Amino acid sequence: MNVDDLIAIDMHVHAEVSTDGHPALPESLMSGSARYFRVDGDRTPTIDQIAAHYRQRRMAAVVFTVDAQAATGHPPVSSEEVAEACAEHADVLIPFGSVDPWRGAEAVRQIRALATRYGVRGFKFHPSLQAFHPNDRMAYPLYEALQELDLIALFHSGQTGIGAGLRGGGGIRLKYANPLAIDDVAADFPDLRIVIAHPSFPWQDEALAVATHKPLVYIDLSGWSPKYFPPQLVRYANTLLRDKVLFGSDFPLLTPDRWLADFDTVDVKPEVRPLILKENAARLLGLRAAGDA
């Protein structure tokens, strides 16, 4: 990956379909989220298409699926398949894995295999979809493995578009996505690099507090058009958290083109923009620019 040639690194891209056409979520949740986000285009691009999309824009992307089979009864898109497909596009794609925390020791074994055999760089958790509190002790063996392997834990936070507008919210409970629970994880695993995903409505202040207090907690800005960012998020991105805020789109639900166009309208300092768009993520992911030792 030629980091120097990239204009941005998108920390939040979903693999929504397998090579055999299997969707990442039940049809009701897939179609419901497409309506909620007003998706204009393909809701389920293949990883080859994702790579082409980002290569054309001189961007890199972190790509993952979500394994929530215990809560939804729906088999996920395989993290192994995602990693193998990303490896074919290593110039622009960076694979993350996903494991269902309810699978216990089996999930820990999968973490180790995905890291050592498939080269994933981190793991995505979606507490609302997976129906667990991030600070539930049953998930701690997973974090122990991530910390030992020097991998990143990326947590969905705040309200989710998955299930929004469906009867009963599709059965998904928002309570699991309060980012304050991630503070326990950061305290108990002080060497684990953590990303709180999304502006954390209605808990934005909690997310800012955790990221300010815990040195290895970052925030990605995916899932929202920047023109809707809470003012305190913009203020912290310009100041105390300027080195810990990351560009993320939530593609294919929100495109990087729309995100970047709206980001241009936000009052972010010129010297902070390149940090958010690329430099913070490159440092977090351990990507080296040409000439670095």
Secondary structure as GFF3:
##gff-version 3
##sequence-region A 1 293
A	DSSP	three_ten_helix	3	5	.	.	.	ID=ss1
A	DSSP	beta_strand	8	14	.	.	.	ID=ss2
A	DSSP	alpha_helix	27	37	.	.	.	ID=ss3
A	DSSP	alpha_helix	47	56	.	.	.	ID=ss4
A	DSSP	beta_strand	59	64	.	.	.	ID=ss5
A	DSSP	alpha_helix	69	72	.	.	.	ID=ss6
A	DSSP	alpha_helix	79	87	.	.	.	ID=ss7
A	DSSP	beta_strand	93	95	.	.	.	ID=ss8
A	DSSP	three_ten_helix	101	103	.	.	.	ID=ss9
A	DSSP	alpha_helix	105	118	.	.	.	ID=ss10
A	DSSP	beta_strand	122	125	.	.	.	ID=ss11
A	DSSP	alpha_helix	127	130	.	.	.	ID=ss12
A	DSSP	three_ten_helix	137	139	.	.	.	ID=ss13
A	DSSP	alpha_helix	140	148	.	.	.	ID=ss14
A	DSSP	beta_strand	152	156	.	.	.	ID=ss15
A	DSSP	three_ten_helix	167	171	.	.	.	ID=ss16
A	DSSP	three_ten_helix	174	177	.	.	.	ID=ss17
A	DSSP	alpha_helix	180	188	.	.	.	ID=ss18
A	DSSP	beta_strand	193	197	.	.	.	ID=ss19
A	DSSP	alpha_helix	204	213	.	.	.	ID=ss20
A	DSSP	beta_strand	217	220	.	.	.	ID=ss21
A	DSSP	three_ten_helix	226	228	.	.	.	ID=ss22
A	DSSP	alpha_helix	231	238	.	.	.	ID=ss23
A	DSSP	beta_strand	245	246	.	.	.	ID=ss24
A	DSSP	alpha_helix	256	263	.	.	.	ID=ss25
A	DSSP	alpha_helix	273	274	.	.	.	ID=ss26
A	DSSP	pi_helix	275	279	.	.	.	ID=ss27
A	DSSP	alpha_helix	280	285	.	.	.	ID=ss28
###
